[in-house]
Every structure is written in C-alpha cells, then in structure tokens.
Amino acid sequence: MLSYRHAFHAGNHADVLKHYVLSLVLAYMRQKDKPYCYIDTHAGAGLYQLNAGFARQNAEFEQGIAKLMAAPHLTKALADFVALIKSFNHGELAFYPGSPMLAHDFLRADDKMRLFELHPSDHALLMANFKGQAKQVQIAQQDGFAGIKACLPPPSRRAVVLIDPPYEDKQDYQRVVNTLKDSLKRFASGSYLIWYPLLQRPEPAQMLAELMALKPASWLHVSLSIHAPKSDGFGMHGSGLFIINPPWTLPQTLNDSMPALSQLLALDQSAHYTLEHEIA
C-alpha cells in the first residue's frame, strides 16, 4: 500500500517517543570509535515542513514536539533532544527531522546509512534531502522488509536498525516478526528498534507477544498512551517501541525522563507510560 504519507503526522506524540529513544541509542553507539551502520526500513521523506503543506493540515506536531520545545526544566536527555530538533530550525518551529535526518546528525565520517522508501514521492524527497552524500548514505526505492536482508551483517559488525512501517496493511505486523526472526539469524548482535501504534485492535499486542517470544537476551519495551481509547474504537491513542539489544544505560535514562514526557504530552488524566526491560 502506497497511500500513507508520514508528513500528515510529522512531529506528533509518536514521533517524539520514537525519535527521542532513537537519539539515545545513536548517542550511545557513537561513544565507541568503531564505525556503525544505521538502517531504516521505512525512511519516509527525511525532513518535514511543519508550517505548510501536509503537516499543517492536521497540525499534529502542536500536540507533540511543540509541547516539548515549550516546556521548561526538562531532564538533560530531553533537553538534548529538544536542542537537536532546534538545530533544524531558525527561531520558530518550521521543520521536523524524520528518522533518517535525525540519525544523520549522529554519523561520523566512517559511519554509514542504508535507507529504504517505497513511496515514489517520498523517495524523491529523500533523495533530494541527501543529495551529494551518496558515499555515506545509500537510498533505495524498495520495500525495506526485503531490502534489509542484503544489509546484514554490516561490514563493521555494528548496526542500529529502525523498523517502523505504517501498519496500514494488517500483514505488516507479521512481516515485522518475520523480518526480526530472519535478521537475528543474520546478525544477532545488532540493535533493533521496532515501533508500533497503540490501537484498539488485537494485532499490536499479538505482535509484541511474538517479539517477546523470540526471547532475546537483552530487550526493552517502552510505551506511551496520551489519552483514553476512543469510545468508537478508532484512532491511535499512543505508541510503543520494542528494542532488542538496547544500550545498558537506556533503562535508567527512560526511567528518569518518561514521567515528564508522559505529563507533557498527556491529553487527559488517563495518560500513562510503561517501561520494562531485561538487560543481559
């Protein structure tokens, strides 16, 4: 399915959670001198304009990143994330970096990126946003579920992999599980981040249970619900991330910052977060 355009949702609560956690993982990866590879299976356009076009129509960023940027007295980790978003803007909040552009900010000279985006319009925008960087950034107009196979294991034997399909196709939930099974056989030591929506339907919970059943030695699960599920059963009320081989420092950082993040993004009194982990 090629109807999904992430620009409509850029900078919303789900992006904030996903990209905040991704930034923590990437910051940890670059602490070691050895190069690493960043792989993004559903890269999107890379950078989104918030004050015009698709993002302005729903203005979901106003209940997401805009709240975070206006908040005083953030934890250091959240403040660092806000500073990163501000670096893409000059004064007012006009642009929001997607995961590829955010990840690129953490790359060093010897690090690499592999980006997959199937939608022709978003692929064209992604190519334009990374023009002139072909030596470090490889972009393919390809289904990332299939494309990731050729990337693993990376030459450096270090990688961060983000898997965040739109899940408009119900089969994506099972494709995520199948992709993880195959990827772990090819490269068991990689750090894998799987994003998913919180919905009133069984697929997300079933997928999470299957991911847990893979029994990775080290894992972390964090979720954030910003409001009560709607009475009509429709819509996303939050999102979560399941991470295989997370940094050992991640649980404490999230334990310190998730209470504040949950409070900042809450839309009603039912807003809450969950955090569980097992670090070998």
ABEGO torsion letter per residue (X at the ends): XAABBAAAABGBAAAAAAAAAAAAAAAAAAABABBBBBBBABAEAGBBBAABEAAAAAGAAAABAAAAAABBGBBAAAAAAAAAAAAABBEBBABBBBAAAAAAAABBAABBBBBBBABAAAAAAAAAAABGAAAABBBBBBBAAAAAAAAOBBAAGBBBBBBBBAGABAAAAAAAAAAAAAAAAABAABBBBBBBBBBBBAAAAAAAAAAAAAGBABBBBBBBBABBBBAAGBEBAEBBBBBBGBBAAAAAAAAAAAAAAAAAABABAABBBBBBBBBX
